[in-house]
Amino acid sequence: MRTLQSFTPEPRPVLRVVALVLAFVLFTPVLASAYSWRTCGGGKQTWSGSRANMYISTTSFPPGSSWDYRLQYSMWYWNNVKASGFNFYVGRDTDGTHRLGNGKNEIYLEGNNGALAVTYTRYRCYWLFGWHRGIKETDIGYNVNYSWSTASYSYSNPTGSPYNFQGVSLHELGHSLGLLHENRWMATMNSYYPNSGPLGYSKEWDPYADDRQGARYLYPDSTSEVDVAGSPLRRTGSGTSNLVSSPLSAARGSSVAIQFTFSNLSNSLQSFNIGFYLSTNSYISPWDTLLARNWGAWGNAGFTGTFNRTLNIPTWIAPGTYYLGFLLDDPAALTEPNETNNSQPMPRTIVIY
């Protein structure tokens, strides 16, 4: 487990955010509904125009490379948060240099004191016939001394090297947007890698419910969102760095216990059913063997939680290797722009005998 040294006594820091102020007024973190942000004179520290141009170093991350695509995907996922009007825009930094204070938001590789990545923030906060505030510049440096992967998140090594580049990018871009760390529950802005991990069958690195609420608070607009998503991880202590649990084997006719995590990505309370299935493949669908269903589950906007469920294995199931899993909004009742994140297999198979 790796985290931010200045926030916790863990000896091996990974994610770090550094802030530089332009004037003589220091910031005070504000906590509400878990997500946190900077303030200045009682107001939010945000980007003017609800946008930021991010310049990707072409020497660190060549255009068209998997690294370049993963960075752009991470920006897109933040841009796609509904009820928030914030947008990242992609630029190119071609000169091979970077410096905080040059007025350009740069993304690059560096060596940075043991952290996986560092977000450096420069902002304005002073009084002169009224408060002058706002984020002016953010630079993101990824530690070249670590092993990185642009492949899908691996259940076989959920907290270790090589580290998922898109997952860390989503976290650091959250700092660039204006959010601080949130370690009290599952969140993309949790400082412990893998933060809170990906969502759904496709392993999408999408901002969690709490992070979306933070983006909506900092940059509200009139749009709305309805989306619920499953997660293969659960919160452990002050971090979110362990897979949900499920059995490796079970006898036909026996009962098994599993954990499941869901996140309400919507900007309003949602009620839905949850189906629990046994499948011959890793994609959980209504065509698999239904084991049980929870009726009328619900979650407020910003909610993510892990629960336990006992399931009975049918006596008529043929012996073999299967996947346990769950399907949110089963049968489908919500109108969601993304249905693939409703399906979540357990991170390991189960042998039925």
C-alpha positions as CSV (number, residue, x, y, z in Angstrom):
1,M,0.0,0.0,0.0
2,R,1.4,3.4,-1.0
3,T,0.2,6.8,-0.1
4,L,0.9,10.5,0.5
5,Q,3.7,10.9,3.1
6,S,2.5,14.3,4.4
7,F,-1.0,13.0,5.2
8,T,-0.1,9.6,6.8
9,P,3.0,8.0,8.4
10,E,3.2,5.3,5.7
11,P,7.0,5.1,4.8
12,R,6.6,4.7,1.1
13,P,4.6,7.6,-0.4
14,V,3.0,7.4,-3.8
15,L,0.6,10.1,-4.5
16,R,1.4,13.7,-3.6
17,V,-0.1,17.1,-4.2
18,V,2.0,20.2,-3.8
19,A,0.5,23.7,-3.7
20,L,2.2,27.1,-4.2
21,V,0.3,30.3,-3.4
22,L,0.8,33.5,-5.4
23,A,0.3,35.8,-2.4
24,F,0.3,36.0,1.3
25,V,-2.9,34.2,2.2
26,L,-2.7,30.4,3.0
27,F,-5.5,28.0,2.1
28,T,-7.6,26.1,4.5
29,P,-9.0,22.7,3.4
30,V,-12.8,22.4,3.6
31,L,-14.6,19.1,4.2
32,A,-18.2,18.5,3.3
33,S,-19.8,15.3,2.1
34,A,-16.3,13.8,2.3
35,Y,-14.8,15.4,-0.8
36,S,-12.5,18.3,0.0
37,W,-11.1,21.4,-1.8
38,R,-9.2,24.6,-1.2
39,T,-10.7,27.8,-0.1
40,C,-9.6,31.5,-0.2
41,G,-11.5,34.0,1.9
42,G,-14.4,31.7,2.3
43,G,-14.7,31.0,-1.5
44,K,-13.8,28.0,-3.6
45,Q,-10.4,27.9,-5.4
46,T,-11.4,27.0,-8.9
47,W,-10.4,27.5,-12.5
48,S,-11.7,30.6,-14.3
49,G,-14.1,29.6,-17.0
50,S,-14.4,26.0,-15.6
51,R,-11.7,24.7,-17.9
52,A,-8.0,23.9,-18.0
53,N,-5.7,23.3,-21.0
54,M,-3.4,20.4,-20.2
55,Y,-0.2,20.1,-22.2
56,I,1.1,16.6,-22.6
57,S,4.9,16.3,-23.0
58,T,5.6,14.7,-26.4
59,T,9.0,13.6,-25.2
60,S,7.5,11.8,-22.2
61,F,4.3,10.5,-23.8
62,P,4.5,10.5,-27.6
63,P,1.4,11.4,-29.5
64,G,-0.6,8.4,-30.5
65,S,1.0,6.2,-27.8
66,S,-0.9,4.1,-25.3
67,W,0.3,6.6,-22.6
68,D,-1.1,9.5,-24.6
69,Y,-4.4,7.8,-25.0
70,R,-4.7,6.9,-21.4
71,L,-4.1,10.5,-20.4
72,Q,-6.8,11.7,-22.8
73,Y,-9.2,9.0,-21.6
74,S,-8.7,10.2,-18.0
75,M,-9.5,13.7,-19.0
76,W,-12.6,12.6,-20.9
77,Y,-13.9,10.7,-17.8
78,W,-13.7,13.9,-15.8
79,N,-15.2,15.9,-18.6
80,N,-18.1,13.4,-18.8
81,V,-19.3,14.0,-15.2
82,K,-22.8,15.4,-15.6
83,A,-24.1,18.2,-13.4
84,S,-20.5,19.5,-13.6
85,G,-19.4,22.0,-16.3
86,F,-15.7,21.5,-16.0
87,N,-13.6,20.5,-19.0
88,F,-10.0,19.6,-19.6
89,Y,-8.6,20.4,-23.1
90,V,-5.6,18.6,-24.6
91,G,-2.5,20.4,-25.7
92,R,1.1,19.4,-26.7
93,D,4.3,20.4,-24.9
94,T,7.0,19.8,-27.5
95,D,10.2,21.4,-26.1
96,G,11.1,18.7,-23.6
97,T,11.2,21.1,-20.6
98,H,8.8,21.8,-17.8
99,R,8.6,24.4,-15.0
100,L,6.0,25.4,-12.5
101,G,5.3,29.1,-13.0
102,N,5.6,29.3,-16.8
103,G,1.8,29.6,-17.2
104,K,1.4,26.2,-18.9
105,N,-0.2,23.1,-17.3
106,E,2.3,20.4,-18.2
107,I,2.2,16.6,-17.9
108,Y,5.5,14.8,-17.9
109,L,7.9,12.1,-16.5
110,E,10.3,13.0,-13.7
111,G,11.9,11.6,-10.5
112,N,9.9,12.9,-7.5
113,N,11.1,11.7,-4.1
114,G,9.4,8.3,-4.1
115,A,5.9,9.3,-5.0
116,L,4.1,7.6,-7.9
117,A,3.0,11.0,-9.1
118,V,2.9,14.6,-7.9
119,T,0.5,17.4,-8.8
120,Y,2.0,20.8,-8.3
121,T,-0.6,23.6,-8.0
122,R,-0.1,27.4,-8.3
123,Y,-3.0,29.6,-7.4
124,R,-4.0,33.1,-6.5
125,C,-5.4,34.2,-3.1
126,Y,-5.1,37.7,-1.8
127,W,-7.2,40.7,-0.7
128,L,-7.2,43.9,-2.6
129,F,-10.5,45.7,-2.4
130,G,-12.1,42.3,-2.5
131,W,-10.8,38.7,-2.7
132,H,-8.8,37.6,-5.7
133,R,-8.7,33.9,-6.0
134,G,-8.4,31.0,-8.5
135,I,-6.2,28.2,-9.7
136,K,-3.5,29.5,-12.1
137,E,-1.5,26.5,-13.0
138,T,-1.1,22.8,-12.3
139,D,1.7,20.5,-13.4
140,I,1.7,16.7,-13.1
141,G,4.9,14.7,-12.8
142,Y,4.9,10.9,-13.0
143,N,7.8,9.1,-11.4
144,V,10.0,7.6,-14.1
145,N,11.6,5.3,-11.5
146,Y,8.4,3.1,-11.1
147,S,7.1,0.5,-13.4
148,W,3.9,1.5,-15.2
149,S,1.2,-0.3,-17.2
150,T,-1.2,1.0,-19.7
151,A,-3.1,-2.3,-19.8
152,S,-6.3,-3.1,-18.0
153,Y,-6.2,-3.2,-14.2
154,S,-5.0,-6.6,-12.9
155,Y,-6.9,-8.5,-10.2
156,S,-3.9,-10.7,-9.7
157,N,-1.8,-7.8,-8.4
158,P,-4.3,-5.2,-7.3
159,T,-2.0,-3.0,-5.2
160,G,1.4,-3.4,-6.6
161,S,3.8,-2.8,-9.5
162,P,3.4,-2.3,-12.4
163,Y,1.1,0.6,-11.5
164,N,-1.9,1.4,-13.6
165,F,-1.1,4.6,-15.5
166,Q,-4.7,5.6,-16.2
167,G,-5.8,5.0,-12.6
168,V,-3.1,7.3,-11.3
169,S,-3.8,9.8,-14.0
170,L,-7.5,10.0,-13.1
171,H,-6.4,10.8,-9.5
172,E,-3.9,13.4,-10.4
173,L,-6.2,15.1,-12.8
174,G,-8.7,15.3,-9.9
175,H,-6.1,17.4,-8.1
176,S,-5.7,19.6,-11.3
177,L,-9.4,20.1,-11.3
178,G,-9.2,21.4,-7.7
179,L,-10.0,18.4,-5.4
180,L,-7.9,17.3,-2.4
181,H,-7.4,13.9,-0.9
182,E,-10.3,12.0,0.6
183,N,-9.3,9.0,2.7
184,R,-12.4,8.5,4.8
185,W,-14.2,6.3,2.2
186,M,-13.9,5.0,-1.3
187,A,-13.0,7.7,-3.7
188,T,-10.8,8.3,-6.7
189,M,-9.2,11.0,-4.6
190,N,-8.2,8.5,-2.0
191,S,-4.4,8.8,-1.6
192,Y,-3.8,5.0,-1.4
193,Y,-3.1,3.3,-4.7
194,P,-5.3,2.0,-6.4
195,N,-7.3,4.9,-5.0
196,S,-10.7,3.1,-5.4
197,G,-9.9,1.2,-8.5
198,P,-11.9,0.7,-11.7
199,L,-15.6,0.2,-12.1
200,G,-17.6,-2.6,-13.8
201,Y,-16.8,-5.5,-16.1
202,S,-14.8,-3.3,-18.5
203,K,-12.6,-2.0,-15.6
204,E,-13.3,1.7,-16.4
205,W,-11.3,4.2,-14.5
206,D,-14.2,6.6,-13.9
207,P,-14.5,9.1,-11.0
208,Y,-16.4,7.6,-8.1
209,A,-19.6,9.0,-6.6
210,D,-17.9,11.2,-4.0
211,D,-15.5,12.6,-6.6
212,R,-18.3,13.5,-8.9
213,Q,-20.1,15.3,-6.2
214,G,-16.9,17.3,-5.6
215,A,-16.7,18.2,-9.3
216,R,-20.3,19.2,-9.2
217,Y,-19.9,21.4,-6.2
218,L,-16.8,23.2,-7.6
219,Y,-18.2,23.6,-11.2
220,P,-22.0,23.2,-11.1
221,D,-24.2,23.3,-14.2
222,S,-27.8,22.4,-15.1
223,T,-27.2,18.9,-16.6
224,S,-28.1,15.7,-14.7
225,E,-26.9,12.1,-14.5
226,V,-28.3,8.7,-13.7
227,D,-25.7,5.9,-13.4
228,V,-24.9,3.2,-10.9
229,A,-21.7,1.1,-11.1
230,G,-20.2,-2.0,-9.5
231,S,-16.7,-2.2,-8.1
232,P,-14.3,-5.1,-7.5
233,L,-12.7,-3.4,-4.5
234,R,-13.6,-2.5,-0.9
235,R,-12.4,0.0,1.7
236,T,-9.9,-1.3,4.2
237,G,-9.0,1.1,7.0
238,S,-8.1,4.5,5.7
239,G,-7.4,3.2,2.2
240,T,-9.3,1.3,-0.4
241,S,-6.8,-1.3,-1.4
242,N,-8.3,-4.7,-1.3
243,L,-10.4,-6.8,-3.5
244,V,-13.9,-7.8,-2.4
245,S,-13.9,-11.3,-1.0
246,S,-15.5,-14.5,-2.4
247,P,-14.9,-18.2,-1.9
248,L,-12.6,-20.2,-4.1
249,S,-14.7,-23.4,-3.9
250,A,-18.1,-24.6,-2.7
251,A,-20.2,-27.8,-2.7
252,R,-23.5,-28.0,-4.6
253,G,-26.3,-27.2,-2.2
254,S,-24.1,-25.2,0.1
255,S,-24.2,-21.5,1.0
256,V,-21.4,-19.0,0.2
257,A,-20.8,-15.5,1.4
258,I,-19.5,-12.7,-1.0
259,Q,-18.9,-9.0,-0.7
260,F,-20.1,-6.5,-3.3
261,T,-19.5,-2.8,-3.7
262,F,-21.6,-0.3,-5.7
263,S,-21.3,3.4,-6.3
264,N,-24.2,5.8,-7.2
265,L,-22.6,8.0,-9.8
266,S,-25.9,10.0,-10.2
267,N,-26.5,13.5,-8.9
268,S,-29.7,12.3,-7.1
269,L,-30.9,9.4,-5.0
270,Q,-31.5,6.2,-7.0
271,S,-33.4,3.0,-6.1
272,F,-32.7,-0.2,-8.0
273,N,-32.5,-4.0,-7.7
274,I,-29.4,-6.1,-7.6
275,G,-29.2,-9.6,-9.0
276,F,-26.6,-12.1,-8.0
277,Y,-25.6,-14.7,-10.6
278,L,-23.4,-17.7,-11.3
279,S,-21.9,-17.6,-14.8
280,T,-19.7,-19.8,-16.9
281,N,-17.8,-16.7,-18.1
282,S,-16.6,-13.4,-16.5
283,Y,-19.5,-11.3,-17.9
284,I,-22.4,-11.3,-15.5
285,S,-25.7,-11.0,-17.4
286,P,-29.5,-11.8,-17.0
287,W,-28.9,-14.9,-19.0
288,D,-26.7,-16.5,-16.3
289,T,-28.0,-18.5,-13.4
290,L,-29.9,-16.2,-10.9
291,L,-29.0,-17.1,-7.3
292,A,-30.7,-14.2,-5.5
293,R,-31.9,-10.7,-5.8
294,N,-31.9,-7.7,-3.5
295,W,-35.1,-5.6,-4.1
296,G,-35.1,-1.8,-3.7
297,A,-31.5,-1.1,-2.9
298,W,-30.8,2.6,-2.9
299,G,-28.0,5.1,-2.6
300,N,-27.8,8.9,-2.2
301,A,-25.8,10.9,-4.6
302,G,-22.2,10.5,-3.7
303,F,-22.7,7.1,-2.0
304,T,-20.3,4.2,-2.3
305,G,-20.5,1.2,0.0
306,T,-19.6,-2.5,0.4
307,F,-22.0,-5.1,1.6
308,N,-22.2,-8.8,2.4
309,R,-24.5,-11.3,0.7
310,T,-25.1,-15.0,1.3
311,L,-25.9,-17.1,-1.7
312,N,-27.1,-20.7,-2.1
313,I,-25.5,-22.9,-4.8
314,P,-28.1,-25.0,-6.6
315,T,-27.9,-28.7,-6.3
316,W,-28.5,-29.2,-10.0
317,I,-25.4,-27.1,-11.1
318,A,-22.9,-29.2,-13.0
319,P,-19.4,-29.4,-11.3
320,G,-16.9,-27.0,-12.8
321,T,-15.3,-23.6,-12.6
322,Y,-17.6,-20.6,-12.6
323,Y,-17.8,-16.8,-11.8
324,L,-19.9,-15.4,-9.1
325,G,-21.0,-11.8,-9.6
326,F,-23.7,-9.2,-9.4
327,L,-25.7,-7.0,-11.8
328,L,-27.0,-3.6,-10.7
329,D,-30.4,-2.4,-11.8
330,D,-31.6,-5.9,-12.5
331,P,-34.0,-6.1,-14.3
332,A,-33.1,-2.8,-16.0
333,A,-35.4,0.0,-14.8
334,L,-33.0,3.0,-14.8
335,T,-32.2,4.9,-17.9
336,E,-28.4,5.0,-17.8
337,P,-25.9,6.2,-20.4
338,N,-23.5,3.4,-19.4
339,E,-24.9,-0.1,-18.8
340,T,-21.7,-2.0,-18.9
341,N,-20.5,-0.8,-15.5
342,N,-23.6,-2.5,-13.9
343,S,-22.1,-5.9,-14.4
344,Q,-19.4,-6.9,-11.9
345,P,-17.8,-10.3,-11.6
346,M,-16.0,-11.4,-8.4
347,P,-12.2,-10.9,-9.0
348,R,-11.6,-14.7,-8.8
349,T,-13.4,-17.8,-10.0
350,I,-15.1,-20.4,-7.8
351,V,-14.9,-24.2,-8.3
352,I,-18.2,-26.0,-7.7
353,Y,-18.0,-29.7,-6.8
